[in-house]
Amino acid sequence: MGVGEASLSPAAYSMVADAFPKARLTTALSIYQTGAKIGAAAAFTLGGLAIGFVESRGDVAWPLLGRAAPWHVVMLLLGAPGCCWPCCLSPSASRPALNAKAVGHRDAFIRFLKQHAMLMFLLTFGCTFIRRLHQQPDLLGAHVIERHYGWKAIQYGPALGAISIAGAIALVIKGGIVDWLFGRGMKDAHIRFYTWLLAAMIPVAWGMFFVPSPVAFLLLYGLLQTTAMIFMVFLSATMVLIAPPQIRGS
């Protein structure tokens, strides 16, 4: 899965940039990024329901593997179909030929890094820390609502799934806003707009872990998820705008 995801997005960002004008780029990339949110919604919803079902049946003894906890069983049940999906993909789809332009790919890539050394350093440095901060609510949200508020996976799974769907819808809206700002002359709209969102969500991110009720926690968690949790679309749009076509994927 890691190999697939690592190769997918660089190629996808570059292909989308070839297919759409700059004034519609962020909206297009936002639609692409909704796949992750819809997948998360399915994972939370189906995973929560599956855990509830498996827990009701107790521990399971698997041949050769021995005793399996409920989450082990869910991983196997929901993960096994994923092995079949690659068989449904066609290898015939191809990108418009850019091979002729890629002869000096490595040299062009090095020149680009030298020319934009400070910009690339700041983007990488800043977004690395943003991603680290993003992981905390993603990883802790389910644990907090289960351990602190006493909800079971079958209760909070569908709720987190609905939040992910809302985040997917909000992502496309935010992409449209950035394109509107960019079209009106704000050339750094992608980074500036997301910086505004991050600043606005600081009190929400701090306060949501101290509210007394699970409903209040979910509302604040949902606000954070729909507003500031997806940042890759803004970074990727910035990258494909400043990078030449032949090195965008790199």
Secondary structure as GFF3:
##gff-version 3
##sequence-region A 1 250
A	DSSP	alpha_helix	2	19	.	.	.	ID=ss1
A	DSSP	three_ten_helix	22	24	.	.	.	ID=ss2
A	DSSP	alpha_helix	25	56	.	.	.	ID=ss3
A	DSSP	beta_strand	60	62	.	.	.	ID=ss4
A	DSSP	beta_strand	66	68	.	.	.	ID=ss5
A	DSSP	alpha_helix	70	79	.	.	.	ID=ss6
A	DSSP	three_ten_helix	80	83	.	.	.	ID=ss7
A	DSSP	three_ten_helix	85	88	.	.	.	ID=ss8
A	DSSP	three_ten_helix	99	102	.	.	.	ID=ss9
A	DSSP	alpha_helix	105	115	.	.	.	ID=ss10
A	DSSP	alpha_helix	117	147	.	.	.	ID=ss11
A	DSSP	alpha_helix	153	183	.	.	.	ID=ss12
A	DSSP	alpha_helix	189	207	.	.	.	ID=ss13
A	DSSP	three_ten_helix	208	210	.	.	.	ID=ss14
A	DSSP	alpha_helix	214	228	.	.	.	ID=ss15
A	DSSP	alpha_helix	232	242	.	.	.	ID=ss16
A	DSSP	three_ten_helix	245	247	.	.	.	ID=ss17
###
